[in-house]
Amino acid sequence: MARINHVALKVEDLDIASQFYENVFGFRQVKIRRSRGHISRHLTDGYIDLAFMVYDSEDDPEAKLVGEGPAIHHFGIEVEDRQGFIDKIEANGGTLLSKPDSGTVKFRSPDGTIAGATRRCGTNRAELCPYKGGARSAFMSGAACNAASVLACSAARSTSSASSRTTSPPPVTSITARSV
């Protein structure tokens, strides 16, 4: 079954946006990166990747996808059979916005909303899941092949290692989006 694992918000100020979600909801920052004309800061609650994006210019083609100013830019969906979903997207009036072989296949639904589909790894406990973008990999049993899982796993590990417990916590083997 497909499930949402990522939400990206276009914001005007990374610090203001991230401090709000940290202070109000307890989200943790796990990554900052520059990519395709924007800086993104990723936060997690341990289940989902929440990305805030500030574009270098409102004229950037990717920024223009949702118009000027702050907005929900897109959300990510884990799928079992990515090619099968690509076929369904197109058959149901959706438009691909990225190449079908890219790490995340972004698309626009007929109503105008934007999302991205990433492939979910199997549940083999010894499976090696490639990190989104293919540059790195993370060993996570049964974890999804997506940034949210890697980021959530990373955040859980750093939270556990910073713990004031006298004994070491058990290693984190898998954190993915909540099962429904």
C-alpha positions as CSV (number, residue, x, y, z in Angstrom):
1,M,0.0,0.0,0.0
2,A,1.3,3.5,-0.8
3,R,1.8,5.9,2.0
4,I,2.9,9.5,2.5
5,N,6.5,9.8,3.9
6,H,7.5,13.4,3.1
7,V,6.1,16.9,3.0
8,A,8.0,19.9,1.5
9,L,7.0,23.4,2.3
10,K,8.2,26.5,0.4
11,V,9.0,29.1,3.0
12,E,10.5,32.6,3.2
13,D,12.8,32.0,6.2
14,L,14.3,28.6,7.2
15,D,15.0,29.6,10.8
16,I,11.6,31.0,11.6
17,A,9.9,27.9,10.0
18,S,12.0,25.3,11.6
19,Q,12.1,27.0,15.1
20,F,8.2,27.0,15.1
21,Y,8.0,23.3,14.3
22,E,10.8,22.4,16.8
23,N,9.3,24.5,19.6
24,V,5.6,23.7,19.1
25,F,5.7,20.1,17.9
26,G,9.2,18.8,19.0
27,F,10.5,18.1,15.5
28,R,14.3,17.6,15.2
29,Q,16.6,19.0,12.5
30,V,18.5,16.3,10.7
31,K,19.9,17.8,7.5
32,I,20.5,20.9,5.5
33,R,21.4,20.8,1.9
34,R,21.6,22.8,-1.3
35,S,19.9,21.4,-4.4
36,R,18.6,22.7,-7.7
37,G,18.3,26.4,-6.9
38,H,17.2,26.1,-3.2
39,I,18.4,25.4,0.3
40,S,16.3,22.8,2.2
41,R,16.3,22.1,5.9
42,H,14.9,18.7,6.9
43,L,13.2,18.0,10.2
44,T,11.5,14.8,11.5
45,D,9.2,13.6,14.2
46,G,10.7,10.1,13.8
47,Y,8.1,9.1,11.2
48,I,8.0,11.6,8.4
49,D,10.5,14.0,6.7
50,L,9.3,17.6,6.8
51,A,11.4,19.8,4.5
52,F,11.5,23.6,4.4
53,M,12.8,25.1,1.1
54,V,14.0,28.6,0.4
55,Y,14.6,29.3,-3.3
56,D,17.3,31.6,-4.6
57,S,14.7,33.2,-6.8
58,E,11.0,33.1,-7.2
59,D,11.8,32.9,-11.0
60,D,13.3,29.4,-10.5
61,P,11.2,26.9,-12.5
62,E,10.8,24.6,-9.5
63,A,9.7,27.6,-7.3
64,K,7.1,28.6,-9.9
65,L,5.4,25.2,-9.7
66,V,3.4,26.4,-6.8
67,G,3.4,30.2,-7.3
68,E,4.9,33.0,-5.3
69,G,5.3,33.0,-1.5
70,P,5.0,30.3,1.1
71,A,3.1,27.2,0.0
72,I,2.9,23.4,0.3
73,H,5.4,22.6,-2.5
74,H,4.9,18.8,-2.7
75,F,4.6,15.6,-0.7
76,G,6.3,12.3,-1.2
77,I,4.6,8.9,-1.4
78,E,6.3,5.5,-1.0
79,V,5.1,2.9,-3.5
80,E,5.8,-0.8,-3.9
81,D,5.9,-0.8,-7.7
82,R,7.1,2.6,-9.0
83,Q,6.7,1.8,-12.7
84,G,3.2,0.6,-12.0
85,F,2.3,3.8,-10.3
86,I,3.9,5.9,-13.1
87,D,1.6,4.0,-15.5
88,K,-1.4,4.7,-13.3
89,I,-0.4,8.4,-12.9
90,E,-0.3,8.9,-16.7
91,A,-3.4,6.8,-17.3
92,N,-5.4,8.9,-14.8
93,G,-4.4,12.3,-16.3
94,G,-1.3,13.0,-14.2
95,T,1.8,14.7,-15.8
96,L,5.3,13.6,-15.0
97,L,7.6,16.5,-13.9
98,S,10.8,14.4,-13.7
99,K,12.4,11.6,-15.5
100,P,10.8,8.2,-14.8
101,D,14.2,6.8,-13.8
102,S,15.0,9.6,-11.3
103,G,15.3,8.8,-7.6
104,T,11.9,10.4,-6.9
105,V,9.4,10.7,-9.8
106,K,7.7,14.1,-9.3
107,F,4.3,14.5,-10.9
108,R,1.3,16.9,-11.1
109,S,-2.1,15.4,-10.6
110,P,-5.0,16.6,-12.8
111,D,-6.2,18.9,-10.0
112,G,-2.8,20.7,-10.0
113,T,-1.2,19.3,-6.8
114,I,2.4,18.1,-6.9
115,A,3.8,14.9,-5.4
116,G,6.7,12.5,-5.8
117,A,6.8,8.7,-5.8
118,T,9.7,6.8,-4.3
119,R,10.2,3.0,-4.3
120,R,9.7,1.2,-1.0
121,C,12.3,-1.5,-0.2
122,G,11.2,-5.0,0.7
123,T,11.1,-6.3,4.3
124,N,14.1,-8.6,4.1
125,R,16.0,-7.9,7.3
126,A,19.4,-7.9,5.5
127,E,18.3,-5.7,2.6
128,L,20.6,-2.8,1.7
129,C,18.4,0.3,0.9
130,P,20.0,2.9,-1.4
131,Y,19.7,6.4,-0.1
132,K,17.7,8.8,-2.2
133,G,19.9,10.1,-5.0
134,G,22.0,7.0,-5.0
135,A,25.2,8.6,-3.7
136,R,25.0,6.9,-0.3
137,S,23.4,3.9,1.2
138,A,22.1,2.9,4.6
139,F,21.6,-0.5,6.1
140,M,18.1,-0.5,7.6
141,S,16.1,-3.7,8.0
142,G,12.8,-3.4,6.3
143,A,13.1,0.4,5.9
144,A,11.9,2.3,2.9
145,C,14.2,3.5,0.2
146,N,13.7,7.2,0.8
147,A,15.1,10.2,2.5
148,A,12.4,10.2,5.2
149,S,13.5,6.8,6.5
150,V,17.2,7.6,6.4
151,L,16.6,11.0,8.1
152,A,14.3,9.6,10.7
153,C,16.8,6.7,11.4
154,S,19.6,9.2,11.7
155,A,17.6,11.4,14.1
156,A,16.7,8.5,16.2
157,R,20.3,7.4,16.4
158,S,21.6,10.8,17.4
159,T,18.8,11.2,20.0
160,S,19.6,7.8,21.4
161,S,23.3,8.5,21.6
162,A,22.7,11.9,23.3
163,S,20.6,10.2,25.9
164,S,21.5,10.5,29.6
165,R,20.9,6.8,30.2
166,T,23.6,4.9,32.0
167,T,23.2,1.9,29.7
168,S,23.4,2.0,25.9
169,P,20.0,1.9,24.1
170,P,19.4,-0.9,21.6
171,P,20.5,0.0,18.1
172,V,17.9,1.4,15.8
173,T,17.2,-1.1,13.0
174,S,14.3,0.4,11.3
175,I,12.2,3.6,11.3
176,T,9.7,4.2,8.5
177,A,6.5,6.0,8.0
178,R,3.7,4.8,10.2
179,S,1.9,1.7,9.0
180,V,-1.9,2.1,8.7
